[in-house]
Amino acid sequence: MALFARSKPDWLAETREFCRASGIKIMGWGPNVLTVEAKSADRAAEIARQLAELGFKPIPNEDDAYAGMLDLTRNPEGVQSQIATRIASRDVSRRPWSERVQPLIWALGCVLLVPGLEKYPERYWIDFLLGLVALFLLFWDGSRIWGWRLEILPEALRVRRRFRWTTIPWDQIRAVVSVTAGRTSERVILKLTSHATENLGTFLDSFARILRDRLRQELSTHRSA
């Protein structure tokens, strides 16, 4: 989560010298945030204790912790407020554009294979079968991606999967988690008070984490209301 700035903050020189002497590797910095390498929870706790001498406090971030990084700041209230504002401003009602264009690839495949049925009669069945596969993937991926929507309502969360809506009251949601579903994808899951789970879908990992954090923020708001 390192936030880079054009001008160096006044604490940077002292902090660099301290980290150099303490064997702490700085990975990035911003006007209010310092990001260091911390490859384990024990190492992160040790670094947090060391940098507390300079007034730094850790910023909880499970994604950075998983990546072996630790964010710290001298202004935790201000940074947390900025993070909360940024999360609240994210639009999670639809999948990102990079996902929504995927079914068009299969549609293009169908269109390109049609002329080949007459132009190359010797491979008619090959093109015909490929066209059927592309058509199936168009409808399958299209319903999965274009059929997904999300609505955050005051009383409940509404999610549409494959064009079918489900309503989940906030008081039935216990937690929101994301789990790895592939090399660049994650699955967002609701843990319900009934101990059942609700799979919201599989997304590109960046969007999955945005969705997870946005729903966690909303869930926290309803719990404190």
C-alpha positions in Angstrom: 0.0 0.0 0.0 3.0 2.3 -0.3 1.8 5.8 -1.3 4.5 7.7 -3.1 4.9 11.5 -3.1 7.0 13.9 -5.1 8.4 15.7 -2.1 10.1 13.7 0.7 8.4 13.9 4.1 10.5 15.4 6.9 10.7 12.1 8.8 12.2 10.1 5.9 15.9 10.9 6.4 15.9 10.0 10.1 13.8 6.9 9.4 16.0 5.7 6.6 19.1 5.9 8.9 17.3 4.1 11.7 16.1 1.3 9.3 19.6 1.0 7.9 21.1 0.6 11.3 18.4 -1.8 12.4 18.5 -4.0 9.3 15.0 -3.1 8.2 14.4 -3.0 4.4 12.3 0.0 3.2 10.1 -1.0 0.2 8.3 2.3 -0.3 7.1 5.5 1.4 4.5 8.2 1.0 3.6 11.4 2.7 2.1 9.5 5.7 3.0 5.8 5.1 6.1 3.8 5.3 6.2 0.3 3.8 8.9 -2.2 4.9 9.7 -5.8 4.3 8.4 -8.2 6.9 8.3 -11.8 5.8 6.6 -13.2 8.9 4.2 -12.2 11.6 7.0 -12.3 14.2 9.3 -10.1 12.1 6.4 -7.6 11.5 5.8 -7.4 15.3 9.6 -6.9 15.9 9.8 -4.1 13.3 6.6 -2.5 14.8 8.3 -2.4 18.2 11.5 -0.9 16.8 9.8 1.8 14.7 7.5 2.7 17.6 10.6 4.6 18.9 10.1 7.0 16.0 6.4 7.3 16.5 5.2 4.8 13.8 2.2 2.5 14.3 1.3 -0.5 12.1 -1.6 -0.3 9.6 -3.5 -3.6 9.5 -3.5 -5.0 6.0 -3.9 -8.7 5.4 -3.0 -8.5 1.7 0.3 -6.7 2.4 1.0 -9.1 5.3 0.5 -12.1 2.9 2.9 -10.4 0.5 5.5 -10.0 3.2 5.1 -6.3 3.7 4.2 -4.0 6.7 2.7 -0.6 6.5 3.3 2.0 9.3 2.3 5.6 9.9 2.7 8.4 12.3 -0.9 9.5 11.6 -3.0 6.3 12.0 -6.4 8.2 12.3 -5.8 10.2 9.2 -4.5 7.3 7.1 -7.4 5.0 8.2 -9.8 7.8 7.3 -8.3 8.1 3.8 -8.4 4.3 3.4 -12.1 4.2 4.5 -13.0 7.0 2.1 -11.2 5.3 -0.8 -12.9 1.9 -0.1 -16.3 3.6 0.1 -15.9 5.3 -3.2 -15.2 2.1 -5.1 -18.0 0.9 -7.4 -18.6 -2.8 -6.8 -22.0 -3.0 -8.4 -20.6 -4.6 -11.6 -17.6 -6.6 -12.5 -14.7 -4.5 -13.9 -14.5 -3.8 -17.6 -11.5 -6.1 -18.0 -13.9 -9.0 -17.1 -17.0 -7.7 -18.9 -15.3 -7.8 -22.3 -14.3 -11.5 -22.0 -17.5 -13.0 -23.5 -17.0 -10.8 -26.5 -14.0 -12.9 -27.4 -16.2 -16.0 -27.7 -18.7 -14.0 -29.7 -16.0 -12.9 -32.1 -14.9 -16.5 -32.4 -18.4 -17.5 -33.5 -18.6 -14.7 -36.1 -15.2 -15.6 -37.5 -15.9 -19.3 -37.9 -19.2 -18.9 -39.8 -17.6 -17.8 -43.1 -15.2 -20.8 -42.9 -18.1 -23.2 -43.1 -18.6 -22.4 -46.8 -15.1 -21.3 -47.7 -13.4 -24.4 -46.4 -15.9 -27.3 -46.8 -13.2 -29.9 -46.2 -13.0 -28.8 -42.6 -16.7 -28.1 -42.1 -17.1 -30.3 -39.1 -14.0 -29.0 -37.3 -15.2 -25.3 -37.8 -18.7 -26.3 -36.9 -17.6 -28.0 -33.6 -15.3 -25.1 -32.7 -18.2 -22.7 -33.4 -20.4 -24.7 -31.0 -17.8 -24.6 -28.3 -17.4 -20.8 -28.8 -21.1 -20.4 -28.7 -21.4 -22.4 -25.5 -18.6 -20.4 -23.8 -20.3 -17.2 -24.9 -23.5 -18.1 -23.1 -21.7 -19.7 -20.1 -19.3 -16.8 -19.6 -21.8 -14.2 -20.6 -24.3 -15.4 -17.9 -21.6 -15.6 -15.3 -20.1 -12.2 -16.1 -22.9 -10.1 -17.5 -25.4 -11.8 -15.2 -23.6 -10.6 -12.1 -24.7 -7.5 -10.2 -24.5 -6.3 -6.6 -26.7 -3.9 -4.7 -25.8 -2.6 -1.2 -29.1 -1.7 0.5 -29.7 -0.3 4.0 -31.3 -3.5 5.2 -29.6 -6.2 3.1 -27.1 -7.2 0.4 -28.6 -8.2 -3.0 -26.5 -10.2 -5.4 -27.4 -11.3 -8.9 -25.7 -14.4 -10.2 -26.5 -15.7 -13.7 -29.4 -13.2 -13.7 -30.9 -14.6 -10.6 -31.2 -12.3 -7.5 -30.6 -13.4 -3.9 -31.2 -11.1 -0.9 -29.0 -11.5 2.3 -29.9 -9.4 5.3 -26.9 -7.8 7.0 -27.7 -9.4 10.4 -27.2 -12.8 8.8 -23.7 -12.1 7.6 -20.9 -13.0 10.0 -17.8 -12.3 7.9 -16.5 -11.7 4.4 -13.4 -13.5 3.2 -11.6 -14.0 -0.1 -9.8 -17.2 -1.0 -7.5 -18.0 -3.9 -9.3 -19.5 -6.9 -6.5 -19.4 -9.5 -3.2 -17.7 -10.4 -4.9 -14.3 -10.8 -8.4 -14.8 -9.4 -10.0 -15.0 -6.0 -13.4 -16.1 -4.7 -15.4 -13.8 -2.4 -17.4 -15.7 0.2 -19.9 -14.6 2.9 -19.8 -16.6 6.2 -23.3 -16.6 7.6 -24.6 -16.7 11.2 -26.2 -20.1 10.3 -22.6 -21.4 9.7 -23.5 -21.8 6.0 -21.5 -19.9 3.3 -22.6 -17.8 0.3 -20.3 -17.7 -2.7 -20.6 -14.3 -4.4 -18.4 -15.3 -7.3 -14.9 -15.6 -8.7 -13.2 -12.4 -9.8 -9.8 -11.0 -10.8 -7.9 -10.8 -7.5 -7.7 -7.0 -7.5 -11.5 -6.6 -7.8 -12.1 -9.5 -5.3 -10.1 -7.6 -2.6 -11.9 -4.3 -3.4 -15.3 -6.1 -3.1 -14.2 -7.9 0.1 -13.0 -4.7 1.8 -16.1 -2.7 0.6 -18.5 -5.4 2.1 -16.4 -5.6 5.3 -16.7 -1.8 5.7 -20.5 -2.0 5.1 -20.9 -4.9 7.5 -18.9 -3.0 10.2 -21.2 0.0 9.7 -24.3 -2.0 10.3 -22.8 -3.7 13.4 -22.0 -0.4 15.0 -25.4 1.1 14.1 
